Amino acid sequence: MTRAPRWLRFALAVLAPPDDREHVLGDLDEGFAARRKEVGAVGAHTWAVREVARSAWPLLTVPGRWEGWTMTGLIQDVRSGLRIFRHAPGFAAVVVATLAIGVGGAAAVFSVVQGVLLSPLSFDDPDRVVMMWGQSQEYPRTPLTVGDYNVLADEVEAFAHVGASWSNRALILGEGEAEQVSVGWVTPDYFDVVGVTPVLGRTIEALEEDVAMISHGLWVRRYGADPSVLGRTLDLSGDAFEIVGVLPEGEDPNLTTFAGARAAHEVWRLQPPGWTQGDDRSVGWLRGSARLSDGVTLEQAQQEVDALFAQVNATVTERDGGTDLQVNLIEARTDLVGSVSRTLWVLLAAVLGVLLIAASNVAHLMLARGEARTAEIAVRTALGGTRGRLVRQLLIEGAVLASAGAVAGLAIAALGVRLMLGFAPASLPRTSDIALDGEVVLFALAVTLSAALVFAVVPALRNSRSDLTESLRDRSATMDPRRQRFSRGLIVGEVALSLALVTCTGLLIRSVGSLEEVDLGYDRAGVVTFSLEAPSWGDSNEEAAATMSAYLDEMTSIPGVRTAGFTNRIPLAGGLFTGTFRSDDMVAADAEPAQAAVRYVSPDYLDALGTPLVSGRGFRSDDGTDRVIIDQRSAELAFPGQNPIGRMVELSAIGSDPRLAEVIGVVAATRHHGVREEPVETLYFPMFAAANEQNFRSMAVRVAGDPASFVEPLRQAARRVSGDAVVARVQTMAELFERDVSSTRFASLLLALFGVVAVVLAVVGLHGVMAFSVRRRAREIGIRVVLGAAHGTLLRSSVRSGATLVAIGIVVGTGLSFFAGRLIGSLLYGVDPSDLSTVAAAAALVGVTGLLGAYVPARLILGVDPAVTLRNE
């Protein structure tokens, strides 16, 4: 008859009362054999696992099962396990500390993964909320046009509600000091999509253009959490709104912002109905979102949307982004976390690797302790102790140590979470959801149990097979070959994992170095940036330009301010504003216009940013819309091999009609959207010529000295022009750079920490194995020394086995390193994921430290007087 798997039979034998053990095992074997014939091996194994799990509690609660329990049962084993802290404190401390490092690190990283990636959003039924992003050959990710949004809202049956949002900034005036806030402009169904219920008042209804909702933070900060805030008037940049609702604390219904990353809106208002009516497809600006209907899956909704736009695209002749638009539905939570998910999963995999190394080290220690207790276990077996009873005791001893390690690990995890949040990049979303909650504690217990199975079960099974005669015959005998294979396999695995972690760390550190050397197209040192908001800029273009000049004059009069300028978009600060251009030759050839980023700038802005002028001149205050400055990429595209100065180009900003302009200057190519992103063709328009059309007014100010020390003087200068002017979103260009590369730096820092811990643990493990192996051969070595063997020969012989393990681990780890390099490829910049020099350097580091771990214990043992060794034996 085919028996059930050995490990399941053993588990059931431990659970079953001794008198019923044979009967219970027989039933399991019969059932397993029958299921194997009926449903095959996989089905039989599934049944057996389920049967053992189902039988556990009934077997443990058989009447009379626990008679004499306090003397010979579980409590006695627990007490025996606890005595290890008194009889072998050094051993227990090393085991607990090693396990705590692995469990604590894993729990800390998992708490971040849980809070950012796995925990649901604070909406009603959040898994049914999806974002809608366009994709075409021109734009890999784009907002929706009005026409496309209306098609989705009107014709997709898979959606219960469809909403859209847009973001802007405004000033709160009137009561108290003026302050700039982020404003979410939404369609009437938006709050039905996100499913957020106000803590006070109600949401905005259709056609209510003069009402607003405020965030819980703004309610507390500006209104002192006064319940009578409902019905009060909110002055938003000169427009009056009635406050009708306050959002709950900790619930932010904002799914995205105009800059493409989530931000906390503090005021919510309705988009004017005219904004989203009709079928205009000239500008993509709506951030679409939808709630799936009950019973509809994301895949079903995507299929319906794909079929719909196959029909729509056939009828569209012109659209911002092209006529080949595809609308992708992305779960809201997935969309919010973006690319950070890859980083966090990589870090979790790395820390679990450290946990495996820690568990391997503990397994070594347990094996070594088991070897030392072989005679004790053999004697107990001879005196009538059953194998199951002995295994249970050894497992409980391991469980006691694991429990202590889990408690210490949670303490380390609590500290680790605080440290990680302190070093976390500003782009890390949902940091308020990161905490050591119940799920993280359960995760820590689960990994502790898994580690305990690794380091306790196998040694327990091995040690319980001791033979009395063999165990007492020769205490200096070498370790059982099977135990040697198990121990050596663990060392090889530790070395391989350590090499992979060190390689990934090296790749990321080199990436950070490459990012530091990137030519941004501007000088980030000594520049402070901010948005400037004022209640009024003037009623005409001339008045707005004069107001801007007044702010510039006040700020440049500050001692230490070298130059300052306005723009509509600061590099690396987010935000898209695009247009098209083509040279006069391209116009004559009727060629398609080229896409370009568009920046409106005041005359001294490029100098303030430190963007080099390659040829021509910069803007003057009297330059009109018939003048343009282009970057080198645009010049190479439109005028290859020619001098573009004085040439005419046809250009347009998004949503505007084409016009002709003369090229008056060429500047260096600039990285606007990210340090990793290649520069894109860029057109610079004179800001003073369109001063009253600007929705966003930001400034760059170059100073002599610490930029942070100029923030307050610049704020006071702005208030001298207008008492309600607000300087907000203050960041130096160096800070913007650091924020952009912070995800790579964050991953590098943590992987470096994990790599160091992994190497240290691997070396400690190798040191322990080698020390134990050499110590077991002490009698043999002593005799060989007495007989004249050279110390050098014995040392080489002792180290050779350790070196072999390290070499095998490096070979295995090299292949693992190439695989790991591909996994973190999206985090790298300027470095090949399979870079041989990095792998070689990591292998050399791991190899040298590994050899030291093998050499030191052998050298210490060989330094003992052989007479002392033989006398002790």
C-alpha positions in Angstrom: 0.0 0.0 0.0 1.2 3.5 -0.9 2.0 5.5 2.3 1.3 9.1 2.9 4.3 11.5 2.7 6.8 10.9 5.4 6.6 14.5 6.9 2.8 14.3 7.2 3.0 10.9 8.9 5.6 12.4 11.3 3.4 15.4 12.0 0.4 13.2 12.7 2.5 10.8 14.9 3.5 13.8 17.1 -0.1 14.9 17.4 -1.7 11.5 18.1 -1.8 9.9 21.5 0.8 7.0 21.8 -1.9 4.3 22.2 -3.8 5.4 19.0 -0.8 6.3 16.9 -0.6 3.2 14.7 -4.4 3.3 14.1 -4.4 7.0 13.1 -1.4 6.5 10.8 -3.0 3.5 9.2 -6.2 5.5 8.4 -4.1 8.2 6.9 -2.2 5.8 4.7 -5.3 4.0 3.5 -7.0 7.3 2.7 -4.0 8.6 0.9 -3.7 5.4 -1.2 -7.4 5.6 -2.2 -7.2 9.2 -3.1 -4.1 8.7 -5.2 -5.9 6.1 -7.3 -9.0 8.3 -7.7 -7.6 11.9 -8.2 -3.8 11.4 -8.7 -0.8 12.4 -6.6 -1.5 16.1 -6.4 -5.1 15.6 -5.2 -3.9 12.9 -2.7 -1.3 15.2 -1.2 -3.9 18.1 -1.0 -6.3 15.7 0.8 -3.6 14.5 3.2 -2.5 18.0 4.2 -6.1 19.0 4.8 -6.8 15.8 6.8 -3.8 16.4 9.1 -4.8 20.0 9.7 -8.4 18.9 10.4 -7.3 16.2 12.8 -4.9 18.4 14.8 -7.4 19.8 17.4 -9.4 16.5 17.9 -6.2 14.6 18.5 -4.8 17.2 20.9 -8.1 17.1 22.9 -8.6 13.3 23.3 -9.9 12.6 26.8 -7.0 11.7 29.1 -4.5 12.9 26.6 -2.9 15.4 28.9 -2.9 13.4 32.2 0.4 14.0 33.9 0.9 16.8 31.5 2.7 19.1 34.0 5.3 16.4 34.7 6.0 14.9 31.3 4.1 17.0 28.7 4.2 20.3 27.1 4.8 22.5 30.1 7.9 20.5 31.1 9.2 20.9 27.6 8.6 24.6 27.7 10.4 24.8 31.1 13.3 22.8 29.6 13.4 25.2 26.7 13.5 28.2 29.0 16.4 26.8 31.0 18.6 27.2 27.9 18.8 30.9 28.7 20.4 30.0 32.1 22.5 27.0 31.1 23.7 28.4 27.7 23.2 32.2 27.8 25.8 32.8 25.1 24.3 30.4 22.7 20.7 31.7 23.4 21.8 35.3 23.0 23.4 34.7 19.6 20.4 32.7 18.4 17.9 35.3 19.5 20.0 38.3 18.2 20.6 36.6 14.9 16.9 35.8 14.4 15.8 39.2 15.7 17.9 40.9 13.0 16.3 38.9 10.3 12.7 39.1 11.6 13.0 42.7 12.6 14.3 43.8 9.2 11.7 41.7 7.3 8.9 43.1 9.5 10.1 46.7 9.1 10.2 46.5 5.3 6.9 44.5 5.2 5.2 47.3 7.2 6.2 49.7 4.5 5.0 47.3 1.7 1.8 46.7 3.6 1.1 50.4 4.2 2.0 51.6 0.7 1.1 48.7 -1.6 -1.3 46.4 0.1 -3.5 48.3 2.5 -6.8 49.5 0.9 -7.5 53.1 0.2 -9.9 54.9 2.6 -12.7 54.9 0.1 -15.8 52.8 0.1 -15.1 49.6 -1.7 -11.8 51.0 -3.0 -10.8 48.1 -5.2 -13.6 49.1 -7.6 -12.2 52.5 -8.3 -10.1 52.8 -11.4 -8.1 55.6 -13.1 -8.4 56.2 -16.9 -5.3 57.2 -18.7 -4.8 57.6 -22.4 -1.9 56.0 -24.4 -0.8 56.7 -27.9 2.3 56.7 -30.1 2.9 60.3 -29.1 2.1 60.1 -25.4 2.7 56.9 -23.3 0.5 58.4 -20.6 -1.9 61.3 -21.1 -5.0 62.8 -19.5 -8.3 62.6 -21.4 -9.7 65.2 -23.8 -13.3 66.4 -23.1 -14.7 64.5 -26.1 -13.1 61.2 -25.0 -14.2 61.7 -21.4 -17.8 62.2 -22.4 -17.7 59.1 -24.6 -16.5 57.1 -21.5 -19.1 58.7 -19.2 -22.0 58.2 -21.6 -21.4 54.9 -23.3 -19.5 52.5 -21.0 -22.0 50.3 -19.2 -19.3 48.7 -17.0 -19.0 52.0 -15.0 -21.5 52.9 -12.2 -20.1 56.4 -11.9 -17.5 58.4 -13.9 -15.7 61.5 -12.7 -12.8 63.7 -13.6 -10.6 66.1 -11.8 -8.1 68.9 -12.5 -5.8 70.7 -10.1 -4.8 74.3 -9.6 -3.6 76.6 -6.8 -5.3 79.6 -5.3 -5.1 82.0 -2.4 -7.3 81.9 0.7 -7.9 85.6 1.5 -10.0 87.4 4.1 -9.9 85.8 7.6 -6.4 85.5 8.8 -3.1 85.6 6.8 -3.3 84.8 3.2 -2.2 81.3 2.3 -1.8 79.3 -0.9 -3.8 76.0 -1.2 -4.1 73.2 -3.7 -7.6 73.2 -5.2 -9.2 70.1 -6.7 -11.7 71.0 -9.5 -14.1 68.0 -10.0 -17.1 66.9 -12.0 -20.4 66.3 -10.1 -20.0 62.5 -10.0 -16.4 62.6 -8.6 -17.3 62.0 -5.0 -19.6 59.1 -6.0 -16.6 57.5 -7.7 -14.3 57.8 -4.6 -17.1 57.1 -2.2 -16.1 59.5 0.6 -18.6 60.8 3.0 -17.9 64.2 4.7 -17.4 64.2 8.4 -19.4 67.5 8.5 -21.9 68.7 6.0 -22.3 67.2 2.5 -20.6 66.9 -0.8 -21.0 69.2 -3.8 -24.0 68.7 -6.1 -24.4 69.3 -9.8 -24.5 73.0 -10.9 -23.3 74.3 -7.5 -20.4 76.4 -8.9 -20.3 78.7 -5.8 -19.8 76.1 -3.0 -16.8 74.3 -1.8 -15.6 71.5 0.5 -12.5 71.8 2.6 -10.0 69.2 4.0 -10.0 68.2 7.6 -6.5 69.7 8.0 -7.6 73.1 6.7 -10.7 73.0 8.9 -8.6 72.4 12.0 -5.7 74.7 11.1 -7.6 77.8 9.8 -11.0 77.4 11.5 -10.1 75.8 14.8 -12.4 72.7 14.0 -15.4 75.0 14.5 -18.6 73.0 13.5 -20.2 76.3 12.5 -17.9 76.6 9.6 -20.7 75.3 7.4 -22.3 78.1 5.5 -19.4 80.5 6.0 -17.8 82.2 3.0 -14.5 81.2 1.7 -12.6 83.8 -0.3 -10.6 81.9 -2.9 -8.4 84.4 -4.9 -11.2 86.9 -4.9 -14.1 84.5 -5.7 -16.6 83.7 -2.9 -17.6 80.1 -2.1 -19.9 78.8 0.5 -18.4 75.9 2.6 -20.8 73.0 2.5 -18.7 70.1 3.8 -15.6 69.0 5.7 -13.7 65.8 4.7 -12.9 63.1 7.3 -9.5 63.1 8.9 -7.0 60.9 7.1 -9.2 60.5 4.0 -7.9 62.2 0.9 -10.1 61.7 -2.1 -7.5 63.1 -4.5 -6.4 60.5 -6.9 -3.9 62.5 -8.9 -2.8 66.1 -9.4 -2.0 68.3 -12.4 1.7 67.5 -11.8 1.1 63.7 -12.2 1.7 62.8 -8.5 -0.7 62.7 -5.6 -1.0 65.8 -3.5 -3.3 66.8 -0.7 -6.0 69.2 -1.9 -7.3 71.4 0.8 -10.2 72.9 -1.2 -12.6 71.2 -3.5 -14.9 72.9 -6.0 -17.0 72.0 -9.0 -15.7 72.5 -12.6 -17.8 74.9 -14.5 -20.3 72.8 -16.6 -19.0 74.4 -19.9 -15.6 72.9 -19.3 -16.7 69.3 -19.8 -19.4 69.7 -22.5 -19.1 68.9 -26.1 -16.7 66.7 -28.1 -13.5 68.9 -28.2 -10.4 66.8 -28.5 -7.8 69.5 -28.9 -6.3 69.3 -25.4 -6.0 66.4 -23.0 -6.3 67.7 -19.4 -9.0 65.7 -17.6 -7.8 63.1 -15.0 -10.6 60.5 -15.5 -11.7 58.1 -12.8 -14.6 55.6 -12.6 -16.3 53.2 -10.2 -17.0 49.8 -11.6 -20.5 48.5 -11.6 -21.3 45.6 -9.2 -20.3 42.3 -10.7 -18.0 43.8 -13.3 -14.4 43.0 -13.3 -11.5 45.3 -14.3 -10.8 43.0 -17.3 -14.4 43.1 -18.5 -14.5 46.9 -18.3 -11.2 47.1 -20.2 -12.6 44.9 -23.0 -15.6 47.2 -23.3 -13.5 50.3 -23.3 -11.1 48.8 -26.0 -14.1 47.9 -28.2 -15.6 51.4 -27.8 -12.4 53.2 -28.7 -11.8 51.0 -31.7 -15.0 52.6 -33.0 -14.3 56.1 -31.8 -10.8 56.3 -33.3 -12.2 55.4 -36.7 -14.3 58.6 -36.6 -11.7 61.0 -35.1 -9.5 62.9 -37.6 -7.7 65.1 -35.1 -6.9 64.7 -31.4 -4.3 65.9 -28.9 -1.9 62.9 -28.7 -3.0 61.3 -32.0 -5.9 59.4 -33.4 -4.7 56.0 -32.2 -5.7 56.6 -28.5 -6.1 53.6 -26.2 -7.6 54.2 -22.8 -6.1 52.1 -20.0 -8.0 51.3 -16.8 -5.7 51.1 -13.8 -6.7 50.2 -10.2 -6.6 53.5 -8.2 -4.2 52.0 -5.6 -1.9 50.7 -8.2 -1.9 54.0 -10.0 -1.1 56.0 -6.9 2.0 53.9 -5.9 3.4 54.0 -9.4 7.0 52.9 -9.9 7.7 52.8 -6.2 6.2 49.3 -6.0 9.1 47.8 -7.8 11.5 49.3 -5.3 9.6 48.1 -2.3 9.2 44.5 -3.6 13.0 44.5 -4.3 13.7 45.6 -0.8 11.4 43.0 0.7 13.0 40.3 -1.4 16.4 41.5 -0.2 15.5 41.5 3.5 13.9 38.1 3.2 17.3 36.9 1.8 18.9 38.3 5.0 16.2 36.4 7.0 17.2 33.2 5.2 20.8 33.8 6.0 20.0 34.4 9.6 17.9 31.3 9.8 20.7 29.3 8.2 23.1 30.6 10.9 20.8 29.6 13.6 20.4 26.2 12.0 24.2 25.8 12.2 24.1 26.7 15.8 21.4 24.2 16.5 23.2 21.5 14.7 26.4 22.2 16.6 24.5 22.2 19.9 22.8 19.0 18.8 26.2 17.4 18.1 27.3 18.4 21.6 24.1 16.8 23.0 24.3 13.6 20.9 25.3 11.4 23.9 22.6 12.9 26.1 19.9 12.2 23.4 21.2 8.7 22.9 21.1 7.9 26.6 17.5 9.3 26.8 16.5 7.1 23.9 18.1 4.1 25.6 16.1 4.9 28.7 12.8 4.7 26.8 12.3 8.2 25.3 10.4 7.9 22.1 11.6 9.7 19.0 8.5 11.7 18.8 8.9 12.8 22.4 12.5 13.9 21.8 11.7 15.7 18.6 8.9 17.6 20.4 11.2 18.7 23.1 13.8 19.9 20.6 11.2 21.7 18.6 9.8 23.4 21.6 13.3 24.5 22.6 13.6 26.0 19.1 10.2 27.6 19.4 11.1 29.2 22.7 14.2 30.7 21.1 12.1 31.7 18.0 9.6 33.4 20.2 12.2 35.4 22.0 13.7 36.3 18.6 10.3 37.4 17.4 9.7 39.7 20.3 13.2 41.3 19.9 12.6 41.4 16.2 9.4 43.4 16.6 11.3 45.9 18.8 13.9 46.2 16.0 11.1 46.5 13.5 9.6 49.4 15.4 12.9 51.2 15.3 13.5 50.3 11.7 10.1 51.7 10.6 11.0 55.1 12.2 14.4 55.1 10.5 13.0 54.1 7.2 10.4 56.9 7.3 13.1 59.3 8.2 15.1 58.4 5.1 12.2 57.7 2.9 12.0 59.7 -0.4 9.4 62.5 -0.6 7.9 60.6 -3.5 6.9 57.7 -1.3 3.1 57.8 -1.2 0.8 56.8 1.7 3.4 57.2 4.4 0.6 57.9 6.9 -0.6 54.3 6.4 2.7 52.8 7.5 2.7 51.3 11.0 3.4 48.1 12.9 -0.3 47.0 12.8 -1.8 43.6 13.4 -1.1 42.4 9.9 2.6 43.2 10.3 2.7 41.4 13.6 1.1 38.4 12.0 3.7 38.6 9.2 6.5 38.7 11.8 5.0 35.6 13.5 4.7 33.8 10.2 8.3 34.5 9.1 9.4 33.5 12.6 7.5 30.2 12.3 9.0 29.6 8.9 12.5 30.4 10.2 11.9 28.0 13.2 11.0 25.3 10.7 14.2 25.9 8.9 16.5 26.0 11.9 14.7 23.6 14.3 13.0 20.8 12.4 15.9 19.5 10.4 18.4 19.5 13.3 15.7 18.0 15.6 15.1 15.1 13.1 18.8 14.6 12.7 19.6 14.6 16.4 16.7 12.3 17.2 18.3 9.5 15.1 21.3 9.2 17.4 22.6 5.7 18.1 23.7 4.9 21.6 26.8 2.9 20.7 28.0 5.1 17.9 27.3 8.3 20.0 29.3 7.1 23.0 32.1 5.3 21.2 34.1 8.3 20.0 33.5 11.9 21.0 36.0 13.1 18.5 34.4 11.6 15.5 33.6 13.9 12.7 30.0 15.1 12.0 27.7 12.7 10.2 28.1 13.0 6.4 24.4 13.9 6.0 24.7 16.7 8.6 27.9 17.9 6.9 26.0 18.1 3.5 23.2 20.0 5.1 25.5 22.4 6.9 27.7 23.0 3.9 24.6 23.5 1.7 23.5 26.3 4.1 26.9 28.0 3.8 26.9 27.9 0.0 23.4 29.4 0.1 24.5 32.1 2.5 27.5 33.1 0.4 25.3 33.1 -2.8 22.6 35.3 -1.3 25.2 37.6 0.2 26.9 38.0 -3.2 23.6 38.8 -4.9 22.8 41.5 -2.3 26.3 43.0 -2.4 26.1 43.1 -6.3 22.7 44.9 -6.2 24.1 47.3 -3.7 27.1 48.0 -5.9 24.9 48.5 -9.0 22.7 51.0 -7.2 25.6 52.9 -5.7 27.1 53.2 -9.2 23.7 54.4 -10.4 23.7 57.1 -7.8 27.1 58.2 -8.9 26.0 58.3 -12.6 23.0 60.4 -11.6 25.2 62.8 -9.8 27.3 63.3 -13.0 24.3 63.9 -15.3 24.4 67.2 -17.2 21.0 68.7 -16.3 21.4 71.7 -18.6 21.4 74.1 -15.6 23.4 74.7 -12.4 21.5 73.4 -9.4 23.8 75.0 -6.8 22.7 78.3 -5.2 19.2 78.4 -6.6 16.0 78.7 -4.6 12.6 78.1 -6.3 9.0 78.8 -5.2 5.6 79.6 -6.5 4.4 83.1 -6.2 0.7 83.7 -5.7 -0.9 87.2 -5.5 -4.6 88.2 -5.3 -4.2 90.4 -8.4 -1.7 90.7 -11.3 -3.6 93.4 -13.2 -6.4 93.5 -15.7 -4.2 93.7 -18.9 -1.1 92.2 -20.1 0.8 95.4 -19.6 -0.3 95.6 -16.0 0.5 91.9 -15.3 4.0 92.4 -16.8 4.5 95.5 -14.7 3.5 93.6 -11.6 6.0 90.8 -12.3 8.7 93.4 -12.9 7.9 95.0 -9.5 8.3 91.6 -7.7 11.6 91.1 -9.6 12.9 94.5 -8.7 12.1 94.0 -4.9 13.7 90.6 -4.8 16.9 91.5 -6.8 17.4 94.4 -4.4 18.1 92.0 -1.6 21.8 91.8 -0.8 23.2 88.5 -2.0 20.5 88.0 -4.7 22.3 87.8 -8.0 19.4 87.4 -10.4 15.8 86.2 -10.5 13.2 85.2 -13.1 9.6 83.9 -13.6 8.5 80.7 -15.4 5.4 78.6 -15.7 7.3 75.4 -14.9 10.3 74.7 -12.7 12.5 71.8 -13.8 12.0 68.6 -11.7 9.0 70.1 -9.9 6.5 68.3 -12.1 3.9 69.5 -14.6 3.6 69.2 -18.3 3.0 72.0 -20.8 3.6 71.1 -24.5 3.3 72.5 -27.9 4.5 71.9 -31.5 7.0 73.6 -33.9 8.4 73.3 -37.3 11.0 75.3 -39.2 10.3 77.3 -42.3 11.9 74.4 -44.4 9.5 72.0 -42.7 6.6 74.3 -43.4 7.6 74.5 -47.1 7.8 70.7 -47.2 4.4 70.4 -45.4 6.2 68.2 -42.8 4.4 67.2 -39.6 5.1 69.5 -36.6 7.4 68.2 -33.9 6.4 67.9 -30.3 8.1 70.0 -27.7 7.9 71.2 -24.1 6.9 74.8 -23.7 8.2 77.1 -21.1 7.2 80.8 -20.6 10.2 82.7 -19.0 11.0 86.2 -18.0 14.2 87.8 -19.4 16.6 86.8 -16.6 15.1 83.4 -15.8 17.6 81.3 -17.8 20.5 83.2 -16.2 18.9 82.5 -12.7 18.6 78.8 -13.5 22.1 78.7 -14.9 21.1 77.4 -18.4 24.0 78.2 -20.8 23.2 80.3 -23.9 24.8 78.6 -26.8 24.2 81.2 -29.5 22.1 84.3 -30.1 20.7 86.3 -27.2 18.2 86.0 -24.3 14.8 87.7 -24.0 14.4 91.4 -23.4 11.4 92.8 -21.6 10.0 94.2 -24.9 10.1 91.0 -26.8 6.7 89.9 -28.1 5.2 86.7 -29.1 7.0 86.8 -32.5 10.3 85.9 -30.7 11.3 82.4 -29.4 14.4 80.7 -27.9 14.9 77.1 -28.7 17.2 74.4 -27.1 19.9 72.6 -28.9 17.8 69.5 -29.5 15.1 71.6 -31.3 17.8 73.3 -33.3 19.3 70.0 -34.4 15.9 68.7 -35.4 14.5 71.8 -37.2 17.8 73.2 -38.6 20.3 70.3 -39.0 23.8 71.7 -39.8 22.4 75.3 -40.0 22.5 78.4 -38.0 19.0 78.8 -36.5 19.4 82.4 -35.4 17.2 84.7 -37.4 15.2 81.8 -38.9 11.5 81.5 -38.7 9.6 78.7 -37.0 5.9 77.9 -36.9 5.0 77.1 -33.3 2.1 76.7 -30.9 1.4 76.1 -27.3 -1.1 73.5 -26.3 -4.6 74.6 -27.1 -3.5 77.7 -29.1 -3.3 78.4 -32.9 0.0 78.2 -34.7 2.0 81.4 -35.2 5.3 82.4 -36.8 8.2 83.5 -34.6 11.9 84.3 -35.1 14.6 82.3 -33.3 16.7 84.8 -31.3 18.7 82.3 -29.2 19.7 78.7 -28.6 20.3 77.3 -25.1 21.5 74.0 -23.7 19.2 71.0 -23.7 17.5 70.7 -20.3 16.2 67.8 -18.3 12.8 69.1 -17.2 10.9 66.0 -16.2 13.5 63.9 -14.3 17.2 63.4 -13.9 16.8 60.0 -15.5 14.7 61.4 -18.4 16.5 62.4 -21.5 16.2 66.1 -22.5 13.2 66.8 -24.7 12.9 69.5 -27.4 12.0 72.7 -25.6 10.6 76.1 -26.7 11.0 79.2 -24.6 8.3 81.9 -25.0 8.6 85.4 -23.6 6.5 85.5 -20.4 6.0 89.2 -20.3 4.3 89.0 -23.7 1.6 86.7 -22.2 1.8 87.8 -18.6 -1.9 87.8 -17.9 -2.5 84.4 -19.4 -0.4 82.5 -16.9 -2.1 79.9 -14.6 1.2 79.1 -12.8 3.8 81.6 -11.8 7.0 80.2 -10.3 10.3 81.8 -9.7 14.0 80.8 -9.7 16.3 83.1 -7.7 20.1 82.6 -7.8 21.8 83.7 -4.6 25.3 84.0 -3.1 25.3 81.8 -0.1 22.9 79.4 1.5 19.6 79.5 -0.5 17.6 78.6 2.6 18.7 81.7 4.3 17.1 83.9 1.6 13.6 82.4 1.9 12.3 84.9 4.5 13.8 88.0 2.9 12.2 86.9 -0.4 8.9 86.4 1.3 9.1 89.9 2.8 10.1 91.4 -0.5 6.9 89.9 -2.1 4.8 91.3 0.7 6.2 94.8 0.0 4.6 94.6 -3.4 1.3 93.1 -2.2 0.5 92.4 1.5 -1.4 89.2 0.5 1.3 87.8 -1.8 2.3 84.3 -0.8 5.6 82.5 -1.4 4.8 78.8 -1.3 6.3 75.4 -2.3 9.8 76.7 -1.5 12.5 74.3 -2.7 16.1 74.7 -3.7 17.2 73.2 -7.0 19.5 70.9 -5.0 16.5 69.7 -3.0 14.5 69.0 -6.2 17.5 67.0 -7.5 17.7 65.1 -4.3 14.0 64.4 -4.4 14.2 63.1 -7.9 17.1 60.7 -7.2 15.9 59.9 -3.7 14.2 56.6 -4.6 17.4 55.2 -6.0 19.4 56.6 -3.1 16.9 55.1 -0.6 17.1 51.7 -2.2 20.9 51.9 -2.3 21.1 52.8 1.4 18.8 50.0 2.5 20.4 47.4 0.2 23.8 48.5 1.4 22.7 47.9 5.0 21.1 44.5 4.1 24.3 43.6 2.1 26.6 44.4 5.0 24.3 42.4 7.4 24.2 39.5 4.9 28.0 39.4 4.5 28.5 39.6 8.3 26.0 36.8 8.9 27.5 34.7 6.2 31.0 35.1 7.6 29.8 34.4 11.1 28.1 31.3 9.8 31.2 30.1 8.0 33.3 30.9 11.0 31.0 28.8 13.2 31.0 25.9 10.8 34.8 26.0 10.4 35.3 26.3 14.1 33.0 23.4 14.8 34.6 21.3 12.1 38.2 22.0 13.3 37.2 21.5 16.9 35.8 18.1 16.1 39.2 17.2 14.6 41.1 18.5 17.5 42.3 15.1 18.7 43.4 14.1 15.1 45.2 17.5 14.6 46.9 17.1 18.0 48.3 13.7 17.1 49.4 14.9 13.7 51.3 17.8 15.3 53.0 15.5 17.8 54.0 13.3 14.9 55.7 16.2 13.1 53.0 17.6 10.8 53.8 21.2 9.8 51.3 23.9 11.1 51.2 25.4 7.6 50.1 22.1 6.0 47.4 21.6 8.7 46.2 25.2 8.3 45.9 24.9 4.5 44.1 21.6 4.9 41.7 23.1 7.4 41.0 26.3 5.4 40.7 24.4 2.1 37.2 23.0 2.9 36.0 26.5 3.8 37.5 28.0 0.7 35.8 25.4 -1.4 32.4 26.3 0.1 33.0 30.0 -0.5 34.1 29.3 -4.1 30.9 27.2 -4.8 28.8 29.9 -3.2 30.4 32.6 -5.4 29.7 30.5 -8.5 26.1 30.1 -7.6 25.8 33.7 -6.4 27.2 35.0 -9.7 24.3 33.5 -11.6 21.9 34.8 -8.9 23.5 38.2 -9.1 22.8 38.5 -12.9 19.2 37.5 -12.2 18.9 40.0 -9.4 20.5 42.7 -11.5 17.7 42.3 -14.1 15.1 42.5 -11.3 16.4 46.0 -10.2 17.0 47.1 -13.8 14.3 49.8 -13.6 16.1 51.4 -10.6 19.5 51.6 -12.4 20.8 54.5 -14.5 23.9 54.4 -16.6 24.9 50.9 -15.4 24.4 47.6 -17.1 22.4 45.2 -14.8 24.9 42.5 -15.8 27.9 44.7 -15.2 30.9 42.3 -14.9 33.1 44.7 -13.0 30.5 45.1 -10.2 29.9 41.4 -10.0 33.6 40.8 -9.8 34.2 43.4 -7.1 31.3 42.0 -5.1 32.7 38.4 -5.5 36.1 39.6 -4.4 34.7 41.3 -1.3 32.6 38.2 -0.4 35.4 35.9 -1.2 38.0 37.7 1.0 35.6 38.0 3.9 34.6 34.4 3.5 38.2 33.2 3.5 38.8 35.2 6.7 35.8 33.4 8.2 37.5 30.1 7.4 41.0 31.1 8.3 40.5 32.7 11.7 38.9 29.7 13.6 41.4 27.3 12.1 44.3 29.5 13.1 43.0 29.8 16.7 42.5 26.0 17.1 46.0 25.2 15.6 47.5 27.7 18.1 46.5 25.6 21.0 49.2 23.4 22.6 48.6 19.8 21.2 49.3 18.4 24.7 46.4 20.4 26.1 44.2 19.2 23.3 45.1 15.5 23.9 44.7 15.8 27.6 41.2 17.3 27.2 40.3 14.5 24.8 
